Amino acid sequence: MKHFMIKYQFRNGTTEEWHREIGRFIKAIDADPELKGRIGYRVLKNRDDNNYFHLASVADEDAQKTLQSRDFFKHYSAMTRQVSGGEVTATPIEMIDATA
């Protein structure tokens, strides 16, 4: 399992529309029979400012490549760059431990 954290500050558009876009992306992952259960995706926001954190998990390289090949992923990636003003950081992260 590989994990990534995507960070940016929301700068362009309305938060309501952006949150709908996030929801559409997550629903597209869940609806894709090749990705369902192989991609985990959570979006969090700092309550006190416009900083967003996306936590992504991929089961394997094939799941990651399949996701990246999808049109909905390409659209969502472009939208993320747009709402952030082009300043997006994607960092591979390592899971040390977690609750059950």
N, C-alpha and C positions, 0 to 999 in steps of 0.2 A: 504494500500500500504506500503510495506517495501522497504527500500533503503539500499544499501551497497556501500562502497568505498573500492576498492582493490588497493593497492599501492605496487610498487616494482621498483627496478632499473634494467634496461635491461643490462645483462652481457654476455650472450652466444648466438651465432648465428649471423645472419644478420638481420638488421632491415627490409629489403625488404621482406624477407621470413616471419618474424614475423607479419608484417602488412598484408600479404596475409592470414596468419593463423587466424588473428583477423577477417578479412573479411569473411572467410569461416564459422567461428563460428556464426557471426551475421546473415549471410544468412541462416544457419541451423535453428536458432531460428525463423526467419521470415517464413521459409518454413514449420515449424512444425505446423500442424493445432491445436494442443492442447496448443501451447505456443504463437502463433501469437497474438499480442495485449495484452498479459498478462505478458510479460517480456520486460522490456526496458533495453537497454545496450548501453553505450557510452564509447569509449576509447579515452583518452586524453594523451598528452605527453608534458612535460615541453620543451619548445623550446630550452632552453640553456643547457640541460643535458639529461641524459638517464632515468629520472624518469617518470614512467607511472602511470596513474590514470584511473581506470575503475569504472564507475558509473552504478550500476545495480539497477533496480526496479522490484519488483515482486508484482503482484496483490494480491496474497494470498498464504497461505501455500501449497495448492495443486499445484499451478504453480511452486513454488520453488521445491517441491518434484518431480514433473514431469521433470523439467529441470535437476535436479541432477541424475535422472535415465537414462538419454540419454547417449549413447556412445559418441556422439560428445562433450558433456559436460565433460565427464571423460577424453577424449583425450586433450581437450583444457586446463583443469585444470593441467594435467600433463605437458603440453607444457609450461604453465605459470610458473610452478615451475622450469622447466629446463632453460628457458631463464633468469630467475631471480637468478639463482644459489641457489634456494631453500628458498629465503627470500621474502616471500609474506605476506602482512598484509591485512586482510579483516576486515573491521570495519562497524558495523551497524551504520547508520546515520539517523538523523531525519530531515524531511523537515519542515522548519519553515514557509516559504512563497515563492512565485514565481510569475513571470509575467504570464499573461494570455497566 
